[in-house]
Structures are given as C-alpha cells and as structure tokens.
Amino acid sequence: MTSNTGLATDDGARVLLVSTNRERQPYPVVPNGMACVASALDAAGHRVRFLDLCFAKDPVASASAAARAFRPDIIGVSVRNIDNSDAIALRHYTPEARDVLRALREAAPAAKVIAGGAAFGVAPEALFRDLGVDYAVAGDGERASVALVDALCSGAPVENLPGLVRDRNGTVVFTPPGEDADLDSLPRPALHRWIDLARYQRHGATIPIQTKRGCVYKCIYCTYRNVEGWGYRTRLPELVADEIEELKSKAGIRHFDFVDSTFNSPPGHALEVCEAITRRKLGVQLDTTNFTPATASSELLGAMKTAGFRSLGITAESASDPVLERLEKGFNAAKVREVAERVEKHGIKTLWIFLVGGPGETRLTLEETLTFAKWRLLRGDAVYLTVGLRIYPGTTLHRIAISEGVVPANSTLLDPAFYFSTELKFATTVARLKQFAADHPRFMFSADSRSMVLPYLTRAASVLHLPRPHWQYMGLFQRVARAIG
C-alpha cells in the first residue's frame, strides 16, 4: 500500500533485491554485499525479497517473474563488476545487467530502481548513465540503501544523502559516501538467510567473511580505495568469530574465505581475529587470496596456522624490483622471497598471484618473475598470472595511461581498456607463458581460467568433498583441461 508522501506505509517498502553477477569461472562468488544490504533493509523494517541470478537458466525471465510476483515498491540491483579484467578472454558484464534492468522495469513500471555494488564504487557516474536507473549508491551499501529507501518511503528529500548518485536536470550528481568508521553497528550479513550457500559450495565457491573495509596501500591499478575508502575500518574480532560460528552452526559451513582488501594488514588486527577464532575451538578451515608480502611476521603466520589456515593466496604481482616499484606495492623482491620461505616453514601452501605487463615490465623483469614462480612451483605451491592491467577510472594507472596516450582523457572506461608495457610484445609474451605453463601444470594464467572445462572440474572436486581450496588441484585440473581442449 502506497502513502500520499512516499512509496510505502509504516509497514515499510516492498524491496526486491537482485544480484546480477553470473560469472562462474573458475568458480562463482557469493553475493556478500547484497546480503549485507538485505539484512540492513530488513532490520530497518522493510519487506525484502532476494533474487540471486547466478544459477538462473534464463536471468531475464527469472527477474521478470520475480518482479511481477512480488510487486515491489523499490528494486535494488547489484552490479559486482564491469568486466572480468582479462585482456586475453574478455567478458563484459554490463550488457547482461542492462537486459535484466529492462525486464524489471517492464514487469514493475511503478517501482523506483536503485543500482549499487562494487562496480558503482569504481565508476558511479558513468554506470548511472549507462544503466539508466533512478538512483545509484556507492560506498557502504547498508547505510546508503537504507537511508535512500527510508527517504523514498517518507517523501523526504534525498539530495544530500551520502553515497548517492542521481540526476539533476540532466546532470549526474554524485555525493561522496563519507564512510562511517563504525562497522560493528551494522547488522550481520546472515548469508545463510538470503543465499543458497550449499549450491555455491557445490560449484566450488568459498564462503566470504570480511574483517575490515578500506585499504592503506597505493597500488596503482587497484580500486579498493575507490570502493571502500582510504584507511582501515575494522570489525571487532569477537564479532567476526561470532559470524563464523553462526554460519557453522546454522548452515554447516566449515571453510571460510577472508575477502578484505588485505587480510594481514593491519597485522595486529589480523592477529586478534585469528586468536578470537582459535579461542572458540571451531575446527574450521580458513583461507584468503588477499595477503600482502608487506607484513607477514612469524607470529602472525603461526596464529593463522593455529586458527585454521592451511593455504593462502599472496598478491605479490611481481618478483622484480623495477616493476614492484612502479606498481607502488610497498615491498621489494627480496621481501617476496623472504615471505615465501617464512610461509613454507609454517607449513602453509601458497597460491602466488602475479600481474604481467604493467609499467616498467620488460622481458628481463618477466623472466625474474618466472624464475621465482618456477622455484615456488617446485616447492609445491601454485601460481596464477594475469596478462595486462585493466585500467579503471580514478586510479594512478589511469593517469599514467592518459599521459602515455593509451586511453583518451575523456574515456569513461566502461568499455574495458588495458595497459600493457611497450617494452613487451603481447603475442610473444603470451607464447612465452604458454611454454612455461606446458612445463608446469600448477601454473595457470588468465586465459586458462576461462576454460569451459574448469567449472565442471571444480564442481566435481566439491561433490567428491576434496579439501579446499581447489586451486591446490590445479595441476590435475590443468592436465585434464588441456587434454580435453
């Protein structure tokens, strides 16, 4: 029922939340952010319906049917990524999101449409224009979405709401989020309430946990500071442990993935999180693919092992000093080697993550990275490498790309553009990596992760209950995929 001044009565608005992310290679990603928004809107008294399109056979038809059945006052659509950031096997996601939005509008023409998700933290104004929504939110979705829905319900003005993107007489206006440091007052995501976690796990996904938001590092290509803000806003370690314990008891989850910008920074907070989990004696397995070599003490690694870490992913990006310096990673190649030895001594297997083709990259620096990769592969680790760096608006790499004439200054970058060092030839580099991959099955570069066979192998590993993370079977997966391919 609609009031005279706003969209809904004191019973709250009917809000249909739609997660549009359908990427399942190499495995699907649980829509943690949308669950956070759903729980926040529910706690604020609104009636929430959650539609996850990840596994829908026909996402447009599913979206249309949900909107007609629920008759929402407000539709919230999440766009996780603009594209897959892969120069070799590029996939653009916004066209599919546009089709879903069109179906939702046709099915519920009176509903206000709000868009959000990590992609709007990266390019809020450009995406707002491209998708043609009524409003968009950036920053902490829980606060921005609740404030906007409350205002639309009551008929209150929305102009000054933090994190809001709107149209003002043909001009797109973006009010910066102004992030609140207090994350502990936000409702828990309650993933098990909104999402079919068992289905995600059957397809190889891990269950996300966030201990903080924001970042202090200056990596030239990264969007974390655009999405979550500068500096760290940490959660109380006991509340993190509470969330893990709740998901274990209510949903049977035993493997968790920390999805912070960098789990181990600040190191004191990471240590306290591990100790809080250890005190609960939960018997869970922990993982992260966001671990920086910048800070990795023996004390922290020991606490991680005790808490449940058996493996982790380290975002080194390069093992060559000239490249690390240009990427502004905050550590050098000697530090990378030191951390590799320290992690191995603690019995933690590692997936090393690298980028090739950034500023300063040459054939010599690439070979330095591959020499390090070979060393770690022979020690039982795995390696994942991406070719080319996706240029995102507002990053230092964006400014470098403009100055070098790689992209025009007026480009919105919604159409993916990549930086690749002029000191390298793209085809020659890919050929070298293919040669290296042929000799090292646990080496994967971005094109391999797009294999149509890989999701089936990942799902088979889940069905067989093979211990996670599944990247530790990369050698077997690669042999099978290449044999079939």
Summary of the structure (lengths in Angstrom):
residues: 485
radius of gyration: 22.4
end to end distance: 56.0
largest distance: 69.6
contacts: 1695
relative contact order: 0.10
helix: 42%
strand: 17%
